[in-house]
């Protein structure tokens, strides 16, 4: 089984943003030492306790302190940006870190309406224009503009020996079809979707059109996982992120990811208790045996090529340990 890491650089209630970012570096280094395939950073804006607003900057830092693990963005939110600039950034990263860079592409705003307006004008129109923006970006990456195109003579420099590998991220049939049409590998966000992912992934495979020679459909499934020595410990550790999700919805997350003790003491309504139980259905929480069985089951059900794990905990050590325990039984 191929396993990878998705990191949101969350800030716990006892941390600074700088500490959270340094823990992201340590997580990438641990992932590399354990044999994880890739390490991706998310892009979020105006969310106080997610420190990953500029994955392209962090990738330069993390790439310089790792050697072999693939690193990338999951995802660059393309409607906010011009494709040419994104191509320049990722060509630079690919030049610095040859054959290690992934460029995940998404369409979500990644933050508040105010942040969206500050980042880009006509965001909704650019969301609708994502197919054209995506095609332009791919043409800049592989130099494949048709002769009559206005950007035919324009290069996104520096030009690496091998460009970043583009991926399309999504949770819908629409994103699956867009990935398939452009011959791109596809990442399905199981951890953030209520949609029937198996059907969406099959739609992607059924509609896949090769863009490059010897290319086949490729799927990553992104899953929230917390693993610990016992099921009870895993449940306790996971409670911090679950309560934090409730707090974020109520705009009560000014302190970041709460400690396990604070999470236990948080008073929940019956509706919130039900909501937490529903969230847990989209997660894998347990000891090594439990996690191994459930990840293997997802791999079989979704017929994916790789599983990317997102783990949010109060303590960085609990997060590191979770990835270590999973690696012991699956890598």
Buried (B, 14 or more C-beta within 10 A) or exposed (E): BBBBBBBBBBBBBEBEBEBBBBBBBBBBBBBBBBEBBBBBBBBBBBBEBBBBBEBBEBBBBBBEEBEEBBBBBBBBBBBBBBBBEBBBBBBBBBBBBEEBBBBBBBBBBBBEEEBBEEBBEEBEEBBEBBEEBBBBBBBBBEEEBEEEEEEEEBEBEEEBEEBBBBBBBBBBBBBBBBBBBBBBBBBBBBBEBEBEBEEBBBBBBEBBEEBEEEEEBBBBBBBBBBBBEEBEBBBBBBBBBBBBBBBBEEEEBEBBBBBBEBBEEBEEEEEBEEBBEEBBEEBBBBBBEBBBEBBBEBBEEBEBBBBBBBBBBBBBEBBBBBBBBBBEBBE
